């Protein structure tokens, strides 16, 4: 008999790459699993081949609504749910997760990001408040995770949650099958590409400044951003200038495959994330996606990132806050066509061999489900 699994999120996009494509879409094809995805975006319920996406109603009132109304809706649904296993994806839902675990329901919490470290990067809050809130969240999660099975999206998370009794690490490697039919035709103008959340801490500002500097020197270069734009970025004059002059192209959030098609037309994949504790030890999924798109890469010189680039011989690492270092790297690639091609081919081969969901992570997910059901 097939194991009935439901994935639940009140925060993530219904086509979120990790949840929708890597977990739900691949697992729904397995004969021994029956998969359902529950969302709260108000866009309605839909059937996508073997996967049903159930919309239980849009949440209102921002962050407060996500916590209070979100937990109420999810708890109401979950108490009626007859699924064998519930797989949660949002830290906002921990109150519901704890209640459901206490009454004996089989479930998993999937930690996409290290929330205590992420809080420390929220510059809109006073530093003292960030530190206090981070410590409180860390304490609460450590207590909760002693009796809740947890999936970590990074190996580095385990050192912050050493007392988790039942755990697995499922890395965010891309699905290589999703990249098969993507065009490789390049834009006529030399284009840098970035895919992910478009924010200052993720390098958006330094990338814009680097391109502006190169254009001042007569270089014809555009930069493409695919992903949701952080509100704080819009207050910077360089952001407005890039749009007004037409060399900064912001596509916003797109379905993954649509975004990858735009990225494949670029000449370089950019990932100069800034020096933040939540980035330094985390595998950057976009690097592996760029590799499958045969894009040479310019990325931050964090040891983990450097080890990936060195292993695949597929790019250049730079000091992420150095405009000069970034511009020099862009020029080097722009002026060396054959080097770009070689880096792209090297990255592609290594991603197929080592850095894909199908090569390692899918089996780990299935095995962990079986362990949790016996736990």
Buried (B, 14 or more C-beta within 10 A) or exposed (E): EEBBBBBBBBBBBBBBBBBBBBBBBBBBEBEEBBBBBBBBBEEEEEEBEBBBBBBBEBBEEEEEBBBBBBBEBBBEBBEEBEBBBBBBBBBBBBBBBBBBBEEEBBBBBBBBBBBBBBBBBBEEBEEEEBEEBBEEBBEBBBEBBEEBBBBBBBEBBBEBBEEBEBBBBBBBBBBBEBBEEBEEEEBEEBBBBBBBBBBBBBBBBBBBBBBBBBBEEEBEBBBBBBBBBBEBBEEBEBBEEBEEEEBBBBBEBBEBBEBBBBBBBBBBBBBBBBEBBBBBBBBBBBBBBBBBBBBBBBBBBBEBBBEBBEEBEBBBBBBBBBBEBBBBBBBEBBEEEEEBEBBBBBBBBBBBEBBBBBBEBBEBBBEBBEEBEEE
